[in-house]
Amino acid sequence: MKEGLPRLMLLTDRSQLRLGRGLAGTVEECVAAGLRRVVVREHDLERAAWTALVDRLLEVPCLEVLTSRRAHPRAHGLHLAAHQRPTSQRHGRSCHDAGALDRAAREGARWATLSPYAASASKPGHGPPVDRALLAGAPLPTYALGGVTPASARSALDAGAHGVAVMGAVMRAADPAAETARLLEALGSEVAL
C-alpha cells in the first residue's frame, strides 16, 4: 500500500445494504470506482465468518483492509474503538473530542476518525456534531465521520480533515459504486502524501 493515507475510508455495515446485495461484492464494486481503504466492522459476525470475509477482501487488488475492534493477522491495520487499549499493530482510533485525539496521537495511532461530523441516519440521535475546528488542530491525520455525503465531503477537507470516513451513504445507496465515485470527485485527490 502507498505510504500516503487515502482521503476516503469506507466502514462496512452489511445490515444497511439493499436487499440482495452482498458485502464483499459491494466493496469490490466500490474499489472498481476508486476506493482504496475499507474498515471491516461487522462486529456481530461469528469469528469464522468474519475471518472469511476479511480474507476475501484481502484478495481484492489495490485495497487496504483494516479491521474494527478485533485484529486479523493479515489485515493492514486495526481501527480501535474509543475505549480500547492501544496495540503494537498499525492502528487508528475512533475519537469524539480533542482529548481523545491527543491521546490517540500520544499512543501511536496513525489516523483517527472524529465523529459525529454531522447528523447521521446510521446513528440517529448520536451527537451533537463535533466542533469542526477540532479537525484543523488534530495532531494526526483525522477523518470526519458521521453524516458525510458527497455534498459535504469537501467542506470536511476545508475544515482541516485529512479525509472522510463513510458508512451509510455508501452502504444504503442504490448504486454504492456511483456514490463512491461522487465522494471521490468531491474530495479531489484520492491519496494525500
C-alpha atoms as a printed R data frame, in Angstrom:
    type eleno elety resid chain resno       x       y      z
1   ATOM     1    CA   MET     A     1   0.000   0.000  0.000
2   ATOM     2    CA   LYS     A     2   1.107   3.579 -0.568
3   ATOM     3    CA   GLU     A     3   2.532   5.433  2.396
4   ATOM     4    CA   GLY     A     4   0.033   8.280  1.973
5   ATOM     5    CA   LEU     A     5  -3.382   7.788  3.508
6   ATOM     6    CA   PRO     A     6  -6.391   7.730  1.172
7   ATOM     7    CA   ARG     A     7  -8.865  10.599  1.510
8   ATOM     8    CA   LEU     A     8 -11.841   8.209  1.568
9   ATOM     9    CA   MET     A     9 -12.294   5.409  4.077
10  ATOM    10    CA   LEU     A    10 -15.347   3.128  3.872
11  ATOM    11    CA   LEU     A    11 -16.711   1.475  7.010
12  ATOM    12    CA   THR     A    12 -18.810  -1.605  6.365
13  ATOM    13    CA   ASP     A    13 -22.252  -2.405  7.723
14  ATOM    14    CA   ARG     A    14 -23.960  -5.191  5.802
15  ATOM    15    CA   SER     A    15 -27.243  -4.569  7.672
16  ATOM    16    CA   GLN     A    16 -27.649  -1.316  5.719
17  ATOM    17    CA   LEU     A    17 -27.215  -2.880  2.273
18  ATOM    18    CA   ARG     A    18 -30.216  -3.060 -0.009
19  ATOM    19    CA   LEU     A    19 -31.903  -6.439 -0.246
20  ATOM    20    CA   GLY     A    20 -29.948  -8.877 -2.400
21  ATOM    21    CA   ARG     A    21 -26.607  -7.072 -2.108
22  ATOM    22    CA   GLY     A    22 -23.611  -8.923 -0.714
23  ATOM    23    CA   LEU     A    23 -20.997  -7.062  1.306
24  ATOM    24    CA   ALA     A    24 -17.851  -8.368 -0.404
25  ATOM    25    CA   GLY     A    25 -19.309  -7.746 -3.856
26  ATOM    26    CA   THR     A    26 -20.370  -4.245 -2.860
27  ATOM    27    CA   VAL     A    27 -16.867  -3.435 -1.603
28  ATOM    28    CA   GLU     A    28 -15.383  -4.810 -4.835
29  ATOM    29    CA   GLU     A    29 -17.693  -2.520 -6.854
30  ATOM    30    CA   CYS     A    30 -16.543   0.439 -4.752
31  ATOM    31    CA   VAL     A    31 -12.890  -0.494 -5.367
32  ATOM    32    CA   ALA     A    32 -13.605  -0.534 -9.109
33  ATOM    33    CA   ALA     A    33 -14.918   3.033 -8.638
34  ATOM    34    CA   GLY     A    34 -11.677   4.103 -6.904
35  ATOM    35    CA   LEU     A    35 -11.990   3.129 -3.222
36  ATOM    36    CA   ARG     A    36  -8.633   2.199 -1.678
37  ATOM    37    CA   ARG     A    37  -9.363   1.757  2.067
38  ATOM    38    CA   VAL     A    38 -12.026  -0.188  3.942
39  ATOM    39    CA   VAL     A    39 -12.642  -0.861  7.627
40  ATOM    40    CA   VAL     A    40 -14.406  -4.184  8.166
41  ATOM    41    CA   ARG     A    41 -16.786  -3.662 11.101
42  ATOM    42    CA   GLU     A    42 -19.363  -6.471 11.184
43  ATOM    43    CA   HIS     A    43 -18.942  -6.845 14.944
44  ATOM    44    CA   ASP     A    44 -21.836  -9.291 15.180
45  ATOM    45    CA   LEU     A    45 -20.359 -11.911 12.855
46  ATOM    46    CA   GLU     A    46 -19.034 -15.039 14.494
47  ATOM    47    CA   ARG     A    47 -15.266 -15.360 14.246
48  ATOM    48    CA   ALA     A    48 -15.134 -17.869 11.359
49  ATOM    49    CA   ALA     A    49 -17.498 -15.868  9.122
50  ATOM    50    CA   TRP     A    50 -15.727 -12.607  9.993
51  ATOM    51    CA   THR     A    51 -12.324 -14.142  9.208
52  ATOM    52    CA   ALA     A    52 -13.598 -15.477  5.879
53  ATOM    53    CA   LEU     A    53 -14.924 -12.013  4.962
54  ATOM    54    CA   VAL     A    54 -11.637 -10.305  5.835
55  ATOM    55    CA   ASP     A    55  -9.677 -12.994  3.952
56  ATOM    56    CA   ARG     A    56 -11.816 -12.453  0.859
57  ATOM    57    CA   LEU     A    57 -11.369  -8.676  0.957
58  ATOM    58    CA   LEU     A    58  -7.614  -9.077  1.402
59  ATOM    59    CA   GLU     A    59  -7.580 -10.685 -2.054
60  ATOM    60    CA   VAL     A    60  -9.023  -7.560 -3.706
61  ATOM    61    CA   PRO     A    61  -6.194  -5.774 -5.567
62  ATOM    62    CA   CYS     A    62  -5.373  -2.188 -4.554
63  ATOM    63    CA   LEU     A    63  -7.445  -2.337 -1.342
64  ATOM    64    CA   GLU     A    64  -6.100  -1.592  2.125
65  ATOM    65    CA   VAL     A    65  -8.127  -3.724  4.540
66  ATOM    66    CA   LEU     A    66  -8.408  -2.591  8.150
67  ATOM    67    CA   THR     A    67 -10.431  -4.357 10.802
68  ATOM    68    CA   SER     A    68 -12.503  -2.792 13.548
69  ATOM    69    CA   ARG     A    69 -12.013  -3.702 17.211
70  ATOM    70    CA   ARG     A    70 -10.591  -7.184 16.612
71  ATOM    71    CA   ALA     A    71  -7.311  -7.968 14.941
72  ATOM    72    CA   HIS     A    72  -6.801 -10.161 11.905
73  ATOM    73    CA   PRO     A    73  -3.232 -11.407 11.364
74  ATOM    74    CA   ARG     A    74  -3.054 -10.345  7.712
75  ATOM    75    CA   ALA     A    75  -5.055  -7.095  7.865
76  ATOM    76    CA   HIS     A    76  -3.205  -3.882  7.070
77  ATOM    77    CA   GLY     A    77  -4.188  -2.380 10.421
78  ATOM    78    CA   LEU     A    78  -6.735  -2.163 13.196
79  ATOM    79    CA   HIS     A    79  -9.262   0.588 13.903
80  ATOM    80    CA   LEU     A    80  -9.806   0.770 17.666
81  ATOM    81    CA   ALA     A    81 -12.931   1.889 19.468
82  ATOM    82    CA   ALA     A    82 -12.565   4.927 21.715
83  ATOM    83    CA   HIS     A    83 -12.323   2.731 24.841
84  ATOM    84    CA   GLN     A    84  -9.843   0.120 23.573
85  ATOM    85    CA   ARG     A    85  -6.250  -0.068 24.711
86  ATOM    86    CA   PRO     A    86  -3.541   0.744 22.165
87  ATOM    87    CA   THR     A    87  -1.852  -2.070 20.310
88  ATOM    88    CA   SER     A    88   1.545  -2.591 18.756
89  ATOM    89    CA   GLN     A    89  -0.202  -3.275 15.433
90  ATOM    90    CA   ARG     A    90  -0.566  -0.364 12.999
91  ATOM    91    CA   HIS     A    91  -3.759   1.254 14.238
92  ATOM    92    CA   GLY     A    92  -6.145   4.170 14.251
93  ATOM    93    CA   ARG     A    93  -8.778   5.191 16.773
94  ATOM    94    CA   SER     A    94 -12.360   6.419 16.954
95  ATOM    95    CA   CYS     A    95 -12.434   9.808 18.681
96  ATOM    96    CA   HIS     A    96 -15.180  12.190 19.746
97  ATOM    97    CA   ASP     A    97 -13.314  15.171 21.235
98  ATOM    98    CA   ALA     A    98  -9.951  16.973 21.402
99  ATOM    99    CA   GLY     A    99  -8.728  14.960 24.391
100 ATOM   100    CA   ALA     A   100  -9.306  11.679 22.581
101 ATOM   101    CA   LEU     A   101  -7.444  12.954 19.511
102 ATOM   102    CA   ASP     A   102  -4.469  13.983 21.652
103 ATOM   103    CA   ARG     A   103  -4.494  10.620 23.464
104 ATOM   104    CA   ALA     A   104  -4.644   8.721 20.149
105 ATOM   105    CA   ALA     A   105  -1.612  10.613 18.851
106 ATOM   106    CA   ARG     A   106   0.353  10.022 22.085
107 ATOM   107    CA   GLU     A   107  -0.471   6.315 21.958
108 ATOM   108    CA   GLY     A   108   0.889   5.928 18.421
109 ATOM   109    CA   ALA     A   109  -2.288   5.907 16.328
110 ATOM   110    CA   ARG     A   110  -1.577   6.558 12.654
111 ATOM   111    CA   TRP     A   111  -5.041   8.024 11.953
112 ATOM   112    CA   ALA     A   112  -8.269   8.844 13.767
113 ATOM   113    CA   THR     A   113 -11.920   9.307 12.998
114 ATOM   114    CA   LEU     A   114 -13.744  12.226 14.590
115 ATOM   115    CA   SER     A   115 -17.474  11.804 14.957
116 ATOM   116    CA   PRO     A   116 -20.166  12.720 14.570
117 ATOM   117    CA   TYR     A   117 -19.301  15.251 11.886
118 ATOM   118    CA   ALA     A   118 -22.997  15.800 11.133
119 ATOM   119    CA   ALA     A   119 -26.338  14.197 11.891
120 ATOM   120    CA   SER     A   120 -26.224  10.596 10.717
121 ATOM   121    CA   ALA     A   121 -29.004   8.311  9.522
122 ATOM   122    CA   SER     A   122 -26.820   5.355 10.580
123 ATOM   123    CA   LYS     A   123 -26.809   6.501 14.206
124 ATOM   124    CA   PRO     A   124 -29.852   8.705 14.751
125 ATOM   125    CA   GLY     A   125 -29.634  10.805 17.899
126 ATOM   126    CA   HIS     A   126 -25.855  10.327 18.173
127 ATOM   127    CA   GLY     A   127 -24.337  13.713 18.750
128 ATOM   128    CA   PRO     A   128 -24.398  16.653 18.812
129 ATOM   129    CA   PRO     A   129 -21.952  17.163 15.930
130 ATOM   130    CA   VAL     A   130 -18.348  17.802 16.932
131 ATOM   131    CA   ASP     A   131 -16.752  21.218 16.756
132 ATOM   132    CA   ARG     A   132 -15.340  21.262 13.229
133 ATOM   133    CA   ALA     A   133 -12.421  23.405 14.409
134 ATOM   134    CA   LEU     A   134 -11.039  20.216 16.004
135 ATOM   135    CA   LEU     A   135 -10.269  18.906 12.523
136 ATOM   136    CA   ALA     A   136  -7.852  21.743 11.765
137 ATOM   137    CA   GLY     A   137  -5.989  21.304 15.037
138 ATOM   138    CA   ALA     A   138  -5.861  17.492 15.066
139 ATOM   139    CA   PRO     A   139  -2.416  16.117 15.964
140 ATOM   140    CA   LEU     A   140  -2.708  13.209 13.480
141 ATOM   141    CA   PRO     A   141  -4.485  12.577 10.154
142 ATOM   142    CA   THR     A   142  -8.183  12.667 11.002
143 ATOM   143    CA   TYR     A   143 -11.223  11.522  9.054
144 ATOM   144    CA   ALA     A   144 -14.573  13.261  9.506
145 ATOM   145    CA   LEU     A   145 -17.143  10.532 10.217
146 ATOM   146    CA   GLY     A   146 -20.909  10.655 10.512
147 ATOM   147    CA   GLY     A   147 -23.422  12.148  8.137
148 ATOM   148    CA   VAL     A   148 -20.858  12.682  5.373
149 ATOM   149    CA   THR     A   149 -22.256  12.853  1.839
150 ATOM   150    CA   PRO     A   150 -20.758  13.879 -1.496
151 ATOM   151    CA   ALA     A   151 -22.257  17.347 -0.873
152 ATOM   152    CA   SER     A   152 -20.481  17.743  2.489
153 ATOM   153    CA   ALA     A   153 -17.221  15.855  1.871
154 ATOM   154    CA   ARG     A   154 -15.304  18.846  0.512
155 ATOM   155    CA   SER     A   155 -16.360  21.023  3.459
156 ATOM   156    CA   ALA     A   156 -14.780  18.454  5.794
157 ATOM   157    CA   LEU     A   157 -11.455  18.820  3.963
158 ATOM   158    CA   ASP     A   158 -11.802  22.586  4.006
159 ATOM   159    CA   ALA     A   159 -12.330  22.395  7.785
160 ATOM   160    CA   GLY     A   160  -9.000  20.565  8.143
161 ATOM   161    CA   ALA     A   161  -9.901  16.878  7.903
162 ATOM   162    CA   HIS     A   162  -7.410  14.603  6.207
163 ATOM   163    CA   GLY     A   163 -10.377  12.865  4.595
164 ATOM   164    CA   VAL     A   164 -13.798  11.406  5.237
165 ATOM   165    CA   ALA     A   165 -14.969   8.088  6.610
166 ATOM   166    CA   VAL     A   166 -18.320   6.975  5.266
167 ATOM   167    CA   MET     A   167 -20.646   4.120  6.090
168 ATOM   168    CA   GLY     A   168 -24.341   4.716  5.486
169 ATOM   169    CA   ALA     A   169 -24.101   6.969  2.429
170 ATOM   170    CA   VAL     A   170 -22.437   4.121  0.535
171 ATOM   171    CA   MET     A   171 -23.958   1.101  2.266
172 ATOM   172    CA   ARG     A   172 -27.544   2.342  1.763
173 ATOM   173    CA   ALA     A   173 -27.029   3.663 -1.768
174 ATOM   174    CA   ALA     A   174 -28.894   2.124 -4.694
175 ATOM   175    CA   ASP     A   175 -25.537   2.208 -6.512
176 ATOM   176    CA   PRO     A   176 -22.675   2.103 -3.971
177 ATOM   177    CA   ALA     A   177 -20.009   2.387 -6.681
178 ATOM   178    CA   ALA     A   178 -21.583   5.538 -8.106
179 ATOM   179    CA   GLU     A   179 -21.828   7.024 -4.595
180 ATOM   180    CA   THR     A   180 -18.149   6.181 -4.045
181 ATOM   181    CA   ALA     A   181 -17.249   7.901 -7.314
182 ATOM   182    CA   ARG     A   182 -19.222  11.008 -6.266
183 ATOM   183    CA   LEU     A   183 -17.402  11.096 -2.926
184 ATOM   184    CA   LEU     A   184 -14.005  10.759 -4.600
185 ATOM   185    CA   GLU     A   185 -14.854  13.514 -7.073
186 ATOM   186    CA   ALA     A   186 -15.824  15.811 -4.193
187 ATOM   187    CA   LEU     A   187 -12.581  15.021 -2.363
188 ATOM   188    CA   GLY     A   188 -10.294  15.616 -5.331
189 ATOM   189    CA   SER     A   189  -7.016  13.712 -4.959
190 ATOM   190    CA   GLU     A   190  -7.582  10.207 -3.547
191 ATOM   191    CA   VAL     A   191  -4.277   9.949 -1.695
192 ATOM   192    CA   ALA     A   192  -2.696  12.679  0.388
193 ATOM   193    CA   LEU     A   193   1.052  12.228  0.733
